Amino acid sequence: MTDIKTRNEIIILVDQFYGKVNQDQLLAPVFAHVDWPKHLPIMYNFWSSMLLGDQSYQGNPFQKHIALPIEPRHFDRWLELFIETVDENFTGAKAEEVKTRAHNIAGVFQHRLGLAN
């Protein structure tokens, strides 16, 4: 396994992760409305901007989550699947960084949604 160094590796991570999300009993219903061909490139840009600094992402990710019917258990499952996907495919500093960033994002979103403990 290698670390996350390129946009192509971001695409692998995002595609495999959302493949799991779409098969998950808890998360799939939450994301059933998503236009995946439109959404996935946005997620490639988001994570490429976060990890590779390419500044390809434009937008407000929190805004898209406000209306979703989500609870802390959804965030827990999202993180579980995300970390599992990273660990299955990558190892190294960027792999650790993306897991830390995912934890931080989940924490901030839960706090802003009033779901944090």
Stockholm file with secondary structure:
# STOCKHOLM 1.0

chainA/1-117         MTDIKTRNEIIILVDQFYGKVNQDQLLAPVFAHVDWPKHLPIMYNFWSSMLLGDQSYQGNPFQKHIALPIEPRHFDRWLELFIETVDENFTGAKAEEVKTRAHNIAGVFQHRLGLAN
#=GR chainA/1-117 SS CBCCCSHHHHHHHHHHHHHHHTTCTTTTTTTTTCCHHHHHHHHHHHHHHHHHCCCCCCSCHHHHHTTSCCCHHHHHHHHHHHHHHHHHHBCSHHHHHHHHHHHHHHHHHHHHTTCCC
#=GC SS_cons         CBCCCSHHHHHHHHHHHHHHHTTCTTTTTTTTTCCHHHHHHHHHHHHHHHHHCCCCCCSCHHHHHTTSCCCHHHHHHHHHHHHHHHHHHBCSHHHHHHHHHHHHHHHHHHHHTTCCC
//
